[in-house]
């Protein structure tokens, strides 16, 4: 539940669209220690001046996606905001064509397709002593690769091309059901844990009914320190107070359900075939012919629930045997997730896949397929730093 101070500061919906209210919260809150409050204050203050006082206002019918990260007012969300502001400031302080990146961050439509993915991928290279250049669109109509990356130690460069695999209509429906339920169960109050599975498809009307039921159960569990079970033909879910974690863990283990997560319906939508047939060749063409590059593909998180990683890797490995990929160092397929999890990284041949915690307080499911046929002449030290950036 919201703290008393939050109720005092955020009295109306308009208050959430005012940077000064968020800054006031960072000063007055009694939920966090002073060091954390200072970091949060610095983050809100930087974003206010960098993105603009009116950034949080509804100037169009479509809400800017950044506001979703402000809506869930728990520590994990604030950690993400701190990471986002620090990383944005890092790029602002660099000579990296920052204006291109900032425009993509400000755009309602470009934030999630370009702005945030560019920041997430480029930030992987910050600890390993790389510089960046966010490439502008080519005025001749031919699109440049998205990011130029330079190894500061030896000035060797390579390019990153970032894209997203769009969902089919059927996938969109299943994805909406999963993410809506997961978001509701992950919201404050944070005194609750959960586990469960989606058993059968359902429409939007039924989704709204399920969300309202779960909201009521969460409030009851949080207030009375209980564990409650919600089961019907569509879902099988348990919600527990944090004091009942052992009981929840036993329940989820018996059913082979994930803890702190919801298992979606296992349907294979053939995303790897769509990547191979629709994405790889076009994206490889955008890497300059006398240079090397990596193709990064964002994908719906449900893909990793039903995918056989080794089979997917084998398919992409076979595709990379074709001559048009001679300068592609590798393919990075990933999805950002918000659930609690531990880092688990597996290897298959020279490729890696698994799940890892990221520096922005989220987790990432990923596959990194290294192109053994790439005719690269980059130093081994630079290659090692590239592979390290994608593996930790």
N, C-alpha and C positions, 0 to 999 in steps of 0.2 A: 504494500500500500504506500501511497505518497506520504512523505513526512509532513509534519505541521508547517515547516518552513516553506516547502514547495507549495502548499495550499495558500500560504500568505503571499507568495511572490507571483504565482501563476493563477490569477483569479479568473481570467477570461481566455478564450481561444486566441485572441489577439496578442496576449502576453507571450505566447510561445513563438510569435513572429517578431519578437523584439530582442535583439542581441543584448541590450542592457539588462533585461530580466535574467538571462542566462548568466551574465557576468555577476549580477547580484547574488544569484544562487551559489555560484562558486565561492563567493566571499562568506555568505551567511550559513551555508549548510553545516550541520554538525554530524553528518554521516561519515565523513572522511577525515584523515589526518591532515595537518597543515601543508605538508609537502605535496600531497595529492591536490589539495585545493589550489595551491599556487600554480601547479601545472595546468589545472583545468581553467583557472582564470587566464593564464597566458594564452591558452588555446582559443578560448572564446574571444579574447581581446584581439588576437591576431586575425582570426577569421572575420570578425566584424569589420576591421579596416581593409582586409584583403578582398573579401567577397562583396563588401558594400553593406551599408545600413539597411537597404531595402531587399537584400537577398532573400530573407526569410518570408517576405510578404508574398501573398498570392496575386501576382501580377498577370497570370494567365490561368485558364481553367485547369491546366495540368500542374500538379504540385511537384516541385523540384524533389528528386529522390533523396537528396541530402537530408531532408527533413525527417525521413524515416529513421535516421540514426539519432535524432534528437527525441523522438517520440518515446522510446523505451528507456526510461530514466533510471538505469541501473549502472553499476560500476563498469561492467563490461562495455556498455555503450560509450561511457565517458572515456574509457581507455582508448577506444577506437577514435574518438574525436581528438584526443591528445596526439595520437599517432598521426592522424590525418593532417593536423595543423603543423606539426614538426616536419613532416615529410614535404608538405607544400612549401614551407619556409626554406627547406634545404634547396629545393629546386629554384625558388625565387632568388636565392643568394648566389646561384651558379649562373654562368653565362651559357644558358642551355635553350635559348629561344622560349623562355618561360611564358611569353604572351600566348603562344599557341596552346600550351597546356592549360593556362588559366581560362581561355575562352571555352575549352571543352569542359572544364569543371563548372563554369557558370551556366552552360546550356542545359535546359531542362531535358532535351532529348539526347544530348551528347555525354552527359555525366556518367551514365552507367555503361554506355557502349564504348566510350573512348577515354573520358577524363579519369574516372576511377581506375579502370584497367591499366591505363598508361602509368599511373602512380604506383599501383600495386606491383606491376612487373618491373618497372625501373628501380623501385626501392630495394629490390632483391640484390642489386649490385652495389648499393651504397657502401656496405661494410667492406667490400673487396677492392676499393680504390679505383673506381671507374668514374668517368665523366659522361655526360649525356647531351644529346641535342634532339629536341622534339621537332621532327621535320615538318615543315609547312607543306600544304598542298601544292603540287606542281601546277604552275599557271598554263602549261601546255596541255593539260587534260590528263596526263599520265600521273597516277598517284605515287608519291614517294613512300618508302617504308616508314613506319610510324616513329621509330626511335633509333638514333645512331648512338652506339655505345663505344667509348674509347678507354682502353686500358692506360691509365696515367703513367704506369711504369715504363711502357715501351711504345706507346702511341698506336698500337694496333687497334683497329676498329672492326666492328661488325654491326649488323642491323637486326632490329626486332620488328616483326610484323605481327600485330595483334588483331584478332578477329573473334567473333562470337557465332556459335552455331545456334541459329534460331530454332525454336520449338515448333513442332507440328501442332495442329489444333488439339489432337487427342492428348499429346504430351502436355500442352498448356493446361488442360483441364485437370489432369492428374497432378501436375506440378502445383497448381493453385491450391488444390485440396491439401496436399502435404504441407506446403509452406505456410498456409493460413493457420492450420492446426499447430504447427511447430512454433510459429510466432506467438500465438495466443498462450501456449504453455510456457514459453520462455519469458514472457513479460513479467514485470513486477506484479505481485510481491515475489521476491526471490527466496522466500522461505519454503518454497515448494519444489519438489523434484517430480519427474514423470518418466514413463516408459509406455510403449504400446505399438500397435500396428494398425494400418489401414487394411481392412479385409476386402472391401468391395467398392466399386466406383459409386459416386453420388453426385447429384446436381448442385447448383449454387444455392438453391433454396434450402436444401438439406444441409449443406455446408454451414450456412448461417445459423441454423437450428443447433447443430453440433457445437459451434463456437460459443453460443450463448449458454449451452449446458456446461461446457468445460469452464467457462468463466465463473459460473455459480459454484461449481465444485471446487475450483481453486480457492475462492474466497472462503468457503466453508472449511477446507483443509487448513488453510493458513490461520484462520481464526481459532479453530478447535484442536489443532495439532493432530490431525487424523491421517489415515490413508483411505482413499476412496477409489472405487472401481467403476468404470463406465464402459459398458459392453453392449453392443447391438450388432445387427447384421453388417453395418458399415465399418465400425471401429472397435478395437479392444484396447482400452487405455486405463492405466492406473496413475493416480496423482497422490503424492505423499508429502507430508510435512518433512522438513529436513531431519527431524528427530526420528523419523520412521524409514530412513534410507535403507537399513538392513532388510526390512520387510519388503520394500520395493525391489531391492536387488535380488532377493530370493524369488519373488514373483516373476521378474523379467528373465531370470536365468532359466526357470522352469519352462518358459514359453519360447526361449531363445529370441527374446526381443532385445533391442539395444537399450541401454540405460541412458537417461537424459536425451532421448531421441524417439522418433516415431518411425517405424519401418514402413516404407511405402509399398504399394502393390508392385510386384516384380513383373514388369512388362519390358521386353526388349524392343526398343524403337529403332534399332539399326543405326545409331548415331555414327559409329565408326565408318560404316559404308557411306553415309552422307558426307562425312569429313573427307574421305578418300575421293569420292566422286565430285564433290562440289567446292571444296575449299583449297586443298593442298596445291594444285597446279597453279591456280590463279594467284595465290599468295606467294608462291615461290617466284613468280615472274616479277613481283614488286621488289625483290632483293636485287640490288645492282649486280650486274653480271660479273664484274671483276672483284666482288667482295663476298663476304660470308654472312649468313643470317640464321635466325631462329624464328620459327613460326609458333606463336602462342595462341591457343584456341580455348576460349571460355565456353563452358558447357553446363547444362543444367545438372545440379547436384544429384538428381535421381539416377543419372547415368551410372554412377559408381556403385549403386546398390545392385544392379543387375548385370553389370559388365564383367566378363572374364578378362582380367587385365592381360594375361599372357596371350590370349587369342587376339585381342585388340593390338597388342604390340607386334605380333607376328604379321598382321595384315598391313599395318603402317610400315613396318620394316620392309615388306615385300614391295610396297609402293615406292619407297625411297630408293629402290634399286634402279628406277628409271632415270634416264640421263638428265632430265630437266631439274633434278634435285642435286646436281653436282656441287652446288655452293650452299646447301642447306645443312647447317651443323646438327640440327635436331628439331623435334616437334614436342612442344609442351602443351598438354591437355590438362585443364584444371577447372576446379569449381571451388569457390569460397563458401564456407559453411560457418554457422554460428554456434554449433553445439559444443558441449564439453567433450574433449577427447584427448587422447595421448598420441604422441608421434609414433607412427609405425611405418618404416621405410623398408621396402623389399627390393631385391635386385633380380633381374632376369637377363641373362647374358650380360651385356654392358649397360642395359637400360635399368631405370629405377621407377618405382611406382609406390603409392601408399597414401598416407595421411600425415600431415605435419602441422604443428602450430606455427603461425606466422607472426611477424613482428607487430602486426596491427591488431593483435588480440583475437583474431579469428583463426579458423583452421582451414586447411586446403586439402582436398582430395586431388591427386595428380598422377599423371603418367609422363615421363620424360624419355622419349625414344631418340637415341643418338644415332645419327646417320653414319654408319661405318664406311659408306662409299663417298663421303664428302672429300673432295680433293683440296683440303685446306692446308695452308702453309703457315698457320698461326703458331705461335710458340706454345709449347706444352704448358708453361706456367699460366698463360692467359686462358687456355682451354680448361685447365684445372679450376681456375677461379670461376669460369662460366658454369661449369658443372656443379661446383659448390654452391653457387648462387641459387640454382634451381633445386638443390637437394636438401637445403636446410631452411 
